[in-house]
C-alpha cells in the first residue's frame, strides 16, 4: 500500500529552506517541524499547561513564508514595544510610531530572508 504524500518534492525543498531561515523564531516560542510527507508544521506560542496556542500545517512555500514573516515582524514589534515600555498596544500602532529607520530596516529584512531561503517566487 502506497502512502499518500501531501506536499510536492519542489514545495518540500522550498519549505525546508524557509524553515531553516525562520528557525530564529524558536526564541519566540514558535517551533517549526519537518513532518515529511505531510509538509511542515509550525507550533505557535507555548502556554503551560495547555500547550501551543496555534498549530499550522504548511504544504505551500508561499503561505509558509508569509505566515512566518508576519510572526517574525510581530516578534520584532513586541520587542520594540517592551524596550520602549509601551505596554499592550496594537501591532499596527507600534509600526506607525516606529522611527523611519527602524521601519525601513524591518521592511528590508524581508528581502534578506527571501535571499537566504533562495526564494524567488514572490
N, CA, C and O of each residue as an XYZ file, in Angstrom:
488
protein
N       0.835     -1.186      0.000
C       0.000      0.000      0.000
C       0.885      1.257      0.000
O       1.719      1.442      0.886
N       0.686      2.106     -1.003
C       1.465      3.332     -1.125
C       0.879      4.419     -0.223
O      -0.326      4.668     -0.226
N       1.744      5.047      0.532
C       1.305      6.125      1.415
C       1.158      7.416      0.613
O       2.012      7.751     -0.208
N       0.081      8.122      0.858
C      -0.165      9.384      0.158
C       0.798     10.453      0.655
O       1.137     10.510      1.837
N       1.230     11.297     -0.276
C       2.106     12.411      0.025
C       1.291     13.686     -0.116
O       0.538     13.841     -1.077
N       1.434     14.595      0.831
C       0.616     15.798      0.848
C       1.372     17.054      0.430
O       0.808     18.147      0.402
N       2.637     16.892      0.108
C       3.460     18.012     -0.328
C       4.318     17.539     -1.503
O       4.846     16.427     -1.490
N       4.450     18.393     -2.512
C       5.287     18.008     -3.655
C       6.757     18.091     -3.253
O       7.104     18.756     -2.277
N       7.600     17.426     -3.997
C       9.038     17.465     -3.722
C       9.580     18.891     -3.838
O      10.415     19.312     -3.037
N       9.102     19.626     -4.834
C       9.548     21.010     -5.030
C       9.150     21.879     -3.841
O       9.973     22.628     -3.314
N       7.903     21.782     -3.422
C       7.438     22.575     -2.274
C       8.146     22.148     -0.987
O       8.431     22.982     -0.128
N       8.424     20.873     -0.858
C       9.135     20.377      0.320
C      10.513     21.038      0.421
O      10.907     21.507      1.490
N      11.245     21.072     -0.707
C      12.584     21.681     -0.699
C      12.504     23.170     -0.362
O      13.308     23.675      0.421
N      11.540     23.865     -0.948
C      11.379     25.295     -0.659
C      11.027     25.516      0.814
O      11.605     26.380      1.473
N      10.088     24.739      1.318
C       9.666     24.877      2.717
C      10.810     24.562      3.676
O      10.932     25.188      4.729
N      11.636     23.602      3.316
C      12.775     23.232      4.166
C      13.734     24.418      4.301
O      14.228     24.696      5.394
N      13.997     25.114      3.193
C      14.863     26.298      3.237
C      14.232     27.396      4.076
O      14.917     28.051      4.862
N      12.944     27.599      3.915
C      12.235     28.634      4.679
C      12.277     28.303      6.168
O      12.496     29.187      6.996
N      12.069     27.043      6.505
C      12.126     26.625      7.914
C      13.507     26.912      8.498
O      13.622     27.332      9.649
N      14.541     26.687      7.717
C      15.897     26.950      8.174
C      16.095     28.440      8.459
O      16.663     28.813      9.485
N      15.627     29.280      7.549
C      15.767     30.732      7.710
C      15.018     31.218      8.949
O      15.532     32.039      9.709
N      13.812     30.712      9.147
C      12.985     31.201     10.248
C      13.159     30.401     11.542
O      12.363     30.550     12.469
N      14.186     29.559     11.614
C      14.433     28.824     12.854
C      14.719     29.784     14.011
O      14.624     29.393     15.175
N      15.064     31.019     13.706
C      15.303     32.031     14.736
C      14.046     32.308     15.562
O      14.133     32.860     16.658
N      12.889     31.929     15.044
C      11.641     32.163     15.766
C      11.504     31.278     17.002
O      10.641     31.525     17.844
N      12.343     30.255     17.120
C      12.267     29.394     18.298
C      12.472     30.192     19.576
O      11.963     29.818     20.633
N      13.211     31.282     19.485
C      13.401     32.157     20.644
C      12.074     32.767     21.091
O      11.933     33.159     22.249
N      11.112     32.848     20.190
C       9.813     33.454     20.476
C       8.705     32.411     20.612
O       7.532     32.710     20.392
N       9.085     31.185     20.975
C       8.115     30.100     21.158
C       7.360     29.747     19.883
O       6.164     29.459     19.924
N       8.050     29.769     18.764
C       7.488     29.291     17.504
C       8.423     28.198     17.005
O       9.572     28.456     16.646
N       7.914     26.986     16.991
C       8.704     25.825     16.647
C       8.285     25.333     15.264
O       7.093     25.222     14.978
N       9.260     25.038     14.410
C       8.997     24.544     13.061
C       9.433     23.093     12.980
O      10.561     22.747     13.332
N       8.524     22.250     12.512
C       8.797     20.822     12.435
C       8.634     20.312     11.011
O       7.662     20.634     10.327
N       9.591     19.520     10.579
C       9.516     18.824      9.299
C       8.758     17.531      9.566
O       9.239     16.664     10.296
N       7.571     17.400      8.975
C       6.764     16.196      9.194
C       6.671     15.356      7.918
O       5.658     14.716      7.637
N       7.773     15.385      7.155
C       7.904     14.517      5.994
C       6.821     14.687      4.954
O       6.615     15.785      4.437
N       6.130     13.613      4.646
C       5.142     13.624      3.564
C       3.949     14.527      3.848
O       3.137     14.777      2.958
N       3.835     15.018      5.075
C       2.734     15.920      5.439
C       3.111     17.389      5.256
O       2.234     18.252      5.285
N       4.386     17.687      5.071
C       4.840     19.058      4.912
C       5.581     19.543      6.138
O       6.456     18.851      6.658
N       5.236     20.721      6.597
C       5.863     21.326      7.769
C       4.775     21.826      8.707
O       3.703     22.251      8.276
N       5.075     21.765      9.985
C       4.128     22.226     10.992
C       4.805     23.316     11.816
O       5.961     23.183     12.218
N       4.070     24.386     12.058
C       4.539     25.455     12.933
C       3.673     25.434     14.190
O       2.444     25.445     14.119
N       4.337     25.404     15.327
C       3.662     25.446     16.621
C       3.922     26.839     17.203
O       5.071     27.236     17.391
N       2.857     27.564     17.480
C       2.986     28.954     17.908
C       2.610     29.132     19.381
O       1.556     28.673     19.822
N       3.472     29.796     20.125
C       3.202     30.348     21.450
C       2.782     29.301     22.488
O       1.596     29.047     22.698
N       3.766     28.720     23.111
C       3.553     27.706     24.137
C       3.084     28.345     25.439
O       3.674     29.312     25.921
N       2.024     27.795     25.994
C       1.489     28.256     27.273
C       1.201     27.038     28.142
O       0.290     26.265     27.845
N       1.975     26.861     29.220
C       1.672     25.722     30.087
C       0.370     25.968     30.843
O       0.094     27.128     31.147
N      -0.413     25.017     31.154
C      -0.302     23.608     30.809
C      -1.033     23.264     29.512
O      -1.076     22.096     29.126
N      -1.606     24.260     28.833
C      -2.403     24.000     27.620
C      -1.590     23.513     26.443
O      -2.081     22.710     25.649
N      -0.375     23.969     26.310
C       0.436     23.628     25.141
C       0.498     24.793     24.177
O       0.444     25.953     24.586
N       0.612     24.484     22.903
C       0.728     25.543     21.895
C      -0.649     26.098     21.552
O      -1.621     25.354     21.421
N      -0.714     27.431     21.407
C      -1.981     28.104     21.110
C      -2.434     27.888     19.670
O      -3.631     27.774     19.406
N      -1.490     27.831     18.744
C      -1.818     27.723     17.321
C      -0.936     26.642     16.697
O       0.259     26.563     16.981
N      -1.529     25.824     15.856
C      -0.791     24.820     15.090
C      -1.180     25.010     13.627
O      -2.358     24.958     13.276
N      -0.175     25.231     12.779
C      -0.429     25.411     11.344
C       0.409     24.411     10.561
O       1.590     24.209     10.846
N      -0.218     23.792      9.573
C       0.477     22.869      8.688
C       0.668     23.547      7.337
O      -0.256     24.155      6.796
N       1.884     23.432      6.799
C       2.204     24.064      5.528
C       2.622     23.031      4.487
O       3.462     22.167      4.741
N       2.015     23.143      3.310
C       2.446     22.374      2.139
C       2.722     23.324      0.977
O       3.056     22.887     -0.125
N       2.582     24.606      1.226
C       2.789     25.648      0.224
C       3.842     26.619      0.754
O       3.655     27.222      1.811
N       4.943     26.771      0.027
C       6.056     27.595      0.494
C       5.694     29.080      0.600
O       6.163     29.766      1.508
N       4.875     29.573     -0.306
C       4.473     30.985     -0.249
C       3.676     31.262      1.028
O       3.926     32.242      1.731
N       2.731     30.398      1.309
C       1.921     30.538      2.519
C       2.805     30.444      3.767
O       2.632     31.203      4.720
N       3.743     29.513      3.748
C       4.641     29.338      4.886
C       5.496     30.579      5.090
O       5.616     31.078      6.210
N       6.093     31.082      4.006
C       6.936     32.278      4.130
C       6.125     33.445      4.681
O       6.561     34.114      5.617
N       4.958     33.694      4.113
C       4.134     34.824      4.544
C       3.756     34.724      6.020
O       3.829     35.712      6.750
N       3.358     33.544      6.452
C       2.954     33.351      7.838
C       4.130     33.554      8.794
O       3.998     34.213      9.826
N       5.271     32.983      8.440
C       6.442     33.121      9.310
C       7.011     34.531      9.260
O       7.537     35.022     10.259
N       6.914     35.177      8.127
C       7.340     36.581      8.027
C       6.489     37.435      8.969
O       7.026     38.249      9.720
N       5.182     37.256      8.933
C       4.296     38.015      9.819
C       4.636     37.759     11.287
O       4.651     38.685     12.097
N       4.906     36.503     11.623
C       5.262     36.155     13.000
C       6.577     36.826     13.401
O       6.710     37.307     14.526
N       7.544     36.859     12.488
C       8.825     37.490     12.790
C       8.649     38.997     13.000
O       9.191     39.561     13.950
N       7.894     39.642     12.117
C       7.659     41.085     12.267
C       6.951     41.358     13.597
O       7.330     42.276     14.325
N       5.936     40.571     13.911
C       5.230     40.751     15.182
C       6.184     40.627     16.362
O       6.101     41.402     17.315
N       7.096     39.649     16.302
C       8.046     39.473     17.408
C       8.960     40.688     17.537
O       9.299     41.099     18.647
N       9.355     41.260     16.405
C      10.203     42.458     16.428
C       9.445     43.654     17.020
O      10.000     44.436     17.792
N       8.178     43.777     16.645
C       7.367     44.882     17.172
C       7.138     44.729     18.675
O       7.168     45.713     19.414
N       6.912     43.503     19.121
C       6.731     43.259     20.559
C       8.005     43.634     21.311
O       7.948     44.296     22.348
N       9.153     43.209     20.786
C      10.420     43.552     21.442
C      10.617     45.055     21.520
O      11.064     45.579     22.541
N      10.282     45.749     20.435
C      10.419     47.202     20.423
C       9.490     47.833     21.452
O       9.898     48.728     22.192
N       8.244     47.370     21.502
C       7.267     47.907     22.456
C       7.721     47.676     23.890
O       7.557     48.548     24.744
N       8.291     46.505     24.156
C       8.787     46.215     25.509
C       9.964     47.115     25.855
O      10.049     47.633     26.969
N      10.872     47.300     24.902
C      12.039     48.151     25.127
C      11.611     49.592     25.410
O      12.186     50.265     26.265
N      10.599     50.050     24.684
C      10.126     51.428     24.837
C       9.056     51.550     25.936
O       8.527     52.636     26.174
N       8.743     50.430     26.600
C       7.752     50.396     27.689
C       6.402     50.957     27.254
O       5.826     51.826     27.909
N       5.925     50.442     26.147
C       4.659     50.906     25.589
C       3.456     50.162     26.154
O       2.320     50.599     25.968
N       3.684     49.053     26.836
C       2.561     48.275     27.348
C       1.858     47.526     26.238
O       2.435     47.289     25.176
N       0.621     47.154     26.480
C      -0.164     46.430     25.473
C      -0.689     47.415     24.445
O      -1.537     48.259     24.739
N      -0.173     47.292     23.248
C      -0.540     48.198     22.167
C      -0.618     47.380     20.881
O       0.140     46.428     20.698
N      -1.510     47.744     20.018
C      -1.738     47.054     18.753
C      -0.490     47.089     17.868
O       0.213     48.098     17.821
N      -0.216     45.975     17.162
C       0.963     45.892     16.294
C       0.991     47.014     15.262
O       2.042     47.601     15.006
N      -0.163     47.309     14.671
C      -0.206     48.375     13.662
C       0.180     49.716     14.269
O       0.864     50.516     13.632
N      -0.253     49.958     15.482
C       0.097     51.223     16.157
C       1.599     51.284     16.426
O       2.232     52.323     16.241
N       2.159     50.157     16.866
C       3.602     50.121     17.117
C       4.346     50.450     15.831
O       5.263     51.272     15.833
N       3.951     49.805     14.726
C       4.625     50.040     13.450
C       4.527     51.506     13.046
O       5.497     52.079     12.550
N       3.369     52.112     13.253
C       3.160     53.519     12.875
C       4.086     54.465     13.631
O       4.518     55.479     13.081
N       4.396     54.144     14.890
C       5.215     55.071     15.676
C       6.703     54.728     15.658
O       7.506     55.400     16.304
N       7.066     53.685     14.923
C       8.486     53.359     14.777
C       9.210     54.487     14.065
O       8.646     55.134     13.182
N      10.449     54.721     14.445
C      11.255     55.667     13.664
C      11.390     55.150     12.225
O      11.384     53.941     11.992
N      11.509     56.056     11.284
C      11.577     55.699      9.871
C      12.701     54.695      9.607
O      12.525     53.759      8.826
N      13.852     54.885     10.254
C      14.977     53.979     10.038
C      14.627     52.556     10.455
O      14.978     51.598      9.767
N      13.934     52.422     11.583
C      13.564     51.092     12.084
C      12.531     50.444     11.161
O      12.612     49.246     10.888
N      11.569     51.220     10.684
C      10.568     50.700      9.737
C      11.246     50.189      8.471
O      10.929     49.104      7.982
N      12.172     50.972      7.948
C      12.903     50.592      6.736
C      13.724     49.338      6.981
O      13.777     48.447      6.133
N      14.359     49.270      8.134
C      15.159     48.095      8.495
C      14.294     46.831      8.513
O      14.698     45.792      7.990
N      13.117     46.923      9.108
C      12.206     45.774      9.151
C      11.763     45.375      7.741
O      11.744     44.192      7.401
N      11.415     46.348      6.943
C      10.957     46.066      5.589
C      12.072     45.461      4.736
O      11.814     44.581      3.915
N      13.297     45.919      4.923
C      14.434     45.381      4.165
C      14.769     43.950      4.583
O      15.325     43.183      3.798
N      14.430     43.600      5.811
C      14.740     42.260      6.295
C      13.991     41.187      5.504
O      14.465     40.056      5.393
N      12.838     41.531      4.960
C      12.103     40.558      4.160
C      12.940     40.114      2.959
O      12.989     38.926      2.640
N      13.596     41.065      2.296
C      14.462     40.730      1.159
C      15.630     39.851      1.598
O      16.041     38.947      0.871
N      16.157     40.120      2.781
C      17.256     39.304      3.310
C      16.782     37.870      3.506
O      17.469     36.930      3.104
N      15.617     37.693      4.118
C      15.079     36.348      4.340
C      14.786     35.641      3.018
O      15.045     34.445      2.881
N      14.255     36.366      2.064
C      13.974     35.768      0.755
C      15.255     35.252      0.101
O      15.274     34.153     -0.453
N      16.323     36.043      0.167
C      17.601     35.628     -0.407
C      18.167     34.432      0.349
O      18.682     33.496     -0.264
N      18.074     34.456      1.682
C      18.594     33.345      2.475
C      17.873     32.034      2.142
O      18.478     30.963      2.151
N      16.580     32.134      1.852
C      15.792     30.945      1.522
C      15.863     30.599      0.040
O      15.267     29.622     -0.413
N      16.608     31.422     -0.712
C      16.710     31.241     -2.159
C      15.303     31.176     -2.770
O      14.995     30.323     -3.602
N      14.481     32.102     -2.324
C      13.069     32.129     -2.678
C      12.834     33.258     -3.665
O      12.972     34.430     -3.314
N      12.485     32.919     -4.882
C      12.342     33.932     -5.937
C      10.921     34.073     -6.434
O      10.669     34.826     -7.375
N       9.990     33.368     -5.825
C       8.620     33.307     -6.366
C       7.706     34.437     -5.890
O       6.540     34.485     -6.282
N       8.204     35.330     -5.068
C       7.322     36.407     -4.571
C       7.356     37.561     -5.551
O       6.690     38.574     -5.336
